[in-house]
Amino acid sequence: MNNKKNSSAEEGEILGLIAGSGRLPFLVAEGAKNAGLKVICVGLAGAVENSLAGKVDVFRTAAIARPGSWIRKLKKHGVRKTIMVGRVQKGRLFTPWRIFHYLPDWRAFRIYYWRLRDKSKLNDSLLSALADELETGGIILEDSTMYCREHLATLGVMTDVSQNPLSQSEIEFGWNMAKKLGELDIGQAIAVKEKEVIAVEAIEGTAAMIERAGIYCKSGGWTLFKVSKPQQDMRFDVPCVGPDTITSLAQNKAKCLVIEAEKTIIIDKPETIKLANKLGISIIGHCL
């Protein structure tokens, strides 16, 4: 009886982290460490930044298509509760000879050919199927924002402007369009000017879409809408913006960024808002 209690207590003090690229895994690791947790990280090879090793207690790498290896490396250190964050380029999944390049293990095959039944919504289904498969191995994916909630967008204008730079009708138009995009599982962002859609995010990601919007709207003054999916699973693929987003918006003559309050992570939020003020980009948190 005593051994079970001790085991449970120890489990509650450990967090697993499955990490892709970008700044977000660092924020999660920092938040978990500040909460007194021991962080065991499995970085996805070819994506994770090796400097993350200095921010966690244990750092291992594993191939992106070998979830069985993720499970083994995490369970070796007593991990059960785990957060999965960070970018993995979706385009890599469509490279020639990908099955030979990534050498998927039996769990990856089981995810794709057994669990993944609705391929009309590949991204959502794949992530849900992955979570189900990890759970069979004893790894439970948690809300990815739980240790970085201070970086979530809040409702209203977050930058130093006296009033909303967009009319309510402009916001509703862009918002509804972006939500429809998410409902179809195409992307999470669109570029809009004067109720005209300039660009739509797809597999290339938000950064490439921003550059495309800048090409198509040389006069500038457009707005980026980035929202969660209608049934957003907060365990993965939560929309994120950050300093790179703001810099690119300014370079491509955008005027405003509208994001979903409480469901969008602003990477290094104070620094991002400060940069937006400097570059003249308004940031608005909106919700239904």
BELWO-V31632 format. One record per pair of residues at least 4 apart in sequence whose ideal C-beta (glycine too) atoms are under 8 Angstrom apart, sorted by the first residue. I is the first residue (numbers start at 1). J is the second residue. Records with the same first field share a line. If there is no record, write none. Layout:
# BELWO-V31632
I=J ; J
This chain:
# BELWO-V31632
1=5
2=6
3=7
4=8
5=9
6=10
7=11
8=12
9=13
10=14 ; 78
11=78 ; 80 ; 81
13=36 ; 37 ; 38
14=37 ; 38 ; 39 ; 40 ; 77 ; 78 ; 79 ; 80 ; 81
15=32 ; 37 ; 38 ; 39 ; 40 ; 79 ; 81 ; 82 ; 83 ; 147
16=39 ; 40 ; 41 ; 42 ; 74 ; 79 ; 80 ; 81 ; 82 ; 83 ; 139
17=25 ; 28 ; 29 ; 32 ; 39 ; 40 ; 41 ; 42 ; 56 ; 82 ; 83 ; 84 ; 85
18=41 ; 42 ; 44 ; 70 ; 74 ; 82 ; 83 ; 84 ; 85
19=25 ; 41 ; 42 ; 43 ; 44 ; 47 ; 48 ; 52 ; 84 ; 85 ; 86
20=25 ; 44 ; 47 ; 48 ; 85 ; 86 ; 87 ; 88
21=47 ; 48 ; 49 ; 86 ; 87 ; 88
22=49 ; 86 ; 87 ; 240 ; 267
23=27 ; 242 ; 267 ; 268
24=28 ; 85 ; 86 ; 148 ; 240 ; 265 ; 267
25=29 ; 41 ; 43 ; 48 ; 49 ; 52 ; 85 ; 86
26=30 ; 52 ; 55
27=31 ; 147 ; 148 ; 151 ; 265 ; 267 ; 268
28=32 ; 83 ; 85 ; 144 ; 147 ; 148
29=33 ; 39 ; 41 ; 52 ; 55 ; 56
30=34 ; 55 ; 148
31=35 ; 147 ; 148 ; 150
32=37 ; 39 ; 83 ; 147
33=37 ; 39 ; 55 ; 56
35=147
38=57
39=55 ; 56 ; 57 ; 58
40=56 ; 57 ; 58 ; 73 ; 74 ; 77 ; 79
41=52 ; 53 ; 56 ; 58 ; 59 ; 60
42=60 ; 61 ; 62 ; 69 ; 70 ; 73 ; 74
43=47 ; 48 ; 49 ; 50 ; 52 ; 53 ; 59 ; 60 ; 61 ; 62
44=48 ; 61 ; 62 ; 63 ; 64 ; 86 ; 88
45=61 ; 62 ; 63 ; 64
46=64 ; 92
47=64 ; 86 ; 87 ; 88 ; 89
48=52 ; 61 ; 86
51=55
52=56 ; 59
53=59
58=77
60=73
62=66 ; 69 ; 70 ; 73
63=69 ; 102 ; 103
64=88 ; 92 ; 102
65=102 ; 103 ; 104 ; 105 ; 108
66=70 ; 102 ; 103 ; 104 ; 105 ; 107 ; 108
67=71 ; 105 ; 107 ; 108 ; 111 ; 130 ; 133 ; 134 ; 137
68=72 ; 105 ; 106 ; 107 ; 108 ; 137
69=73 ; 105
70=74 ; 134 ; 139
71=75 ; 107 ; 134 ; 137 ; 138 ; 139
72=76
73=77
74=79 ; 82 ; 139
75=79 ; 137 ; 138 ; 139
79=139
80=138 ; 139 ; 140
81=140 ; 142
82=134 ; 139 ; 140 ; 141 ; 142
83=141 ; 142 ; 143 ; 144 ; 146 ; 147 ; 235
84=141 ; 144 ; 235 ; 236
85=144 ; 236
88=92
89=205
90=94 ; 123 ; 203 ; 205
91=95 ; 203 ; 204
92=98
93=98
94=98 ; 203
95=101
97=101
98=102
99=103 ; 104
104=108 ; 109 ; 112
105=109
106=110
107=111 ; 133 ; 137
108=112
109=113
110=114 ; 115 ; 133
111=115 ; 116 ; 126 ; 129 ; 130 ; 133
112=116 ; 126 ; 129
115=129 ; 132 ; 133
116=122 ; 125 ; 126 ; 129
117=125
118=125
119=125
121=125 ; 185
122=126 ; 185
123=127 ; 185 ; 237
124=128 ; 185 ; 229 ; 233
125=129
126=130
127=131 ; 233 ; 235 ; 236 ; 237
128=132 ; 233
129=133
130=134
131=135 ; 141 ; 235 ; 236
132=136
133=137
134=139 ; 140 ; 141
135=139 ; 140 ; 141
141=235 ; 236
142=146 ; 235
143=234 ; 235
144=234 ; 235 ; 236 ; 238
145=149 ; 152 ; 234 ; 238 ; 265
148=152 ; 265
150=269
151=265 ; 266 ; 267 ; 268 ; 269
152=261 ; 262 ; 263 ; 264 ; 265 ; 266
153=158 ; 259 ; 260 ; 261 ; 262 ; 263 ; 264 ; 265 ; 266 ; 283 ; 285
154=158 ; 261 ; 262 ; 285
155=261 ; 262 ; 285 ; 286 ; 287
156=261 ; 284 ; 285
157=161 ; 163 ; 164 ; 282 ; 283 ; 284 ; 285
158=273 ; 283 ; 284 ; 285
159=273 ; 276 ; 277 ; 281 ; 282 ; 283
160=277
161=165 ; 282
164=171 ; 282 ; 284
165=255 ; 256 ; 282 ; 284
166=170 ; 171 ; 223 ; 256 ; 258 ; 284
167=171
168=172
169=173 ; 195
170=174 ; 192 ; 194 ; 195 ; 223
171=175 ; 258 ; 284 ; 286
172=176
173=177 ; 192 ; 195
174=178 ; 190 ; 192 ; 223 ; 225 ; 258
175=179 ; 225 ; 227 ; 258 ; 286
176=180
177=181 ; 190 ; 192 ; 197 ; 225
178=182 ; 188 ; 189 ; 190 ; 225 ; 226 ; 227
179=183 ; 227 ; 230
180=184
181=186 ; 187 ; 188 ; 189 ; 190 ; 200 ; 201
182=186 ; 187 ; 188 ; 227 ; 228 ; 229 ; 230 ; 232
183=229 ; 230
185=229
186=200 ; 201 ; 202
187=200 ; 201 ; 202 ; 203 ; 206 ; 209
188=201 ; 206 ; 226 ; 227 ; 228 ; 229 ; 239
189=200 ; 201 ; 206 ; 209 ; 224 ; 225 ; 226 ; 227 ; 239
190=197 ; 198 ; 199 ; 200 ; 201 ; 224 ; 225
191=197 ; 198 ; 199 ; 200 ; 209 ; 210 ; 212 ; 213 ; 217 ; 222 ; 223 ; 224 ; 225 ; 254
192=196 ; 197 ; 198 ; 222 ; 223 ; 225
193=198 ; 217 ; 221 ; 222 ; 223
198=213 ; 216 ; 217 ; 222
199=209 ; 210 ; 212 ; 213 ; 216
200=209
201=205 ; 206 ; 209
202=209
204=208 ; 209
205=209
206=210 ; 224 ; 226 ; 241 ; 245
207=211 ; 244 ; 245 ; 248
208=212
209=213
210=214 ; 224 ; 245 ; 248 ; 249 ; 252 ; 254
211=215 ; 248 ; 252
212=216
213=217 ; 222 ; 224 ; 252 ; 254
214=218 ; 251 ; 252 ; 253 ; 254
217=221 ; 222 ; 253
218=253
219=253
220=252 ; 253 ; 254 ; 255
221=253 ; 254 ; 255
222=253 ; 254 ; 255
223=254 ; 255 ; 256 ; 257 ; 258
224=245 ; 249 ; 254 ; 256 ; 257 ; 258
225=258 ; 259
226=239 ; 241 ; 257 ; 258 ; 259 ; 260 ; 264
227=239 ; 259 ; 260 ; 263 ; 264
228=232 ; 238 ; 239 ; 260 ; 263 ; 264
229=237
232=237 ; 238 ; 263
233=237
234=238 ; 263
238=263 ; 264 ; 265
239=259 ; 260 ; 263 ; 264 ; 265
240=264 ; 265 ; 266 ; 267
241=245 ; 246 ; 257 ; 259 ; 264 ; 265 ; 266 ; 267 ; 272
242=246 ; 266 ; 267 ; 268 ; 272
243=247 ; 267 ; 268 ; 271 ; 272 ; 275
244=248
245=249 ; 257 ; 272
246=250 ; 257 ; 272 ; 275 ; 276 ; 279 ; 281
247=251 ; 275 ; 279
248=252
249=254 ; 257 ; 279 ; 281
250=254 ; 279 ; 280 ; 281
254=281
255=280 ; 281 ; 282
256=281 ; 282 ; 283 ; 284
257=276 ; 281 ; 282 ; 283 ; 284
258=284 ; 286
259=264 ; 266 ; 283 ; 284 ; 285 ; 286
260=264 ; 285 ; 286 ; 287
261=285 ; 286 ; 287
262=285 ; 287
263=287
264=285
266=272 ; 273 ; 283
267=272
268=272
269=273
270=274
271=275
272=276 ; 283
273=277 ; 283
274=278
275=279
276=280 ; 281 ; 282 ; 283
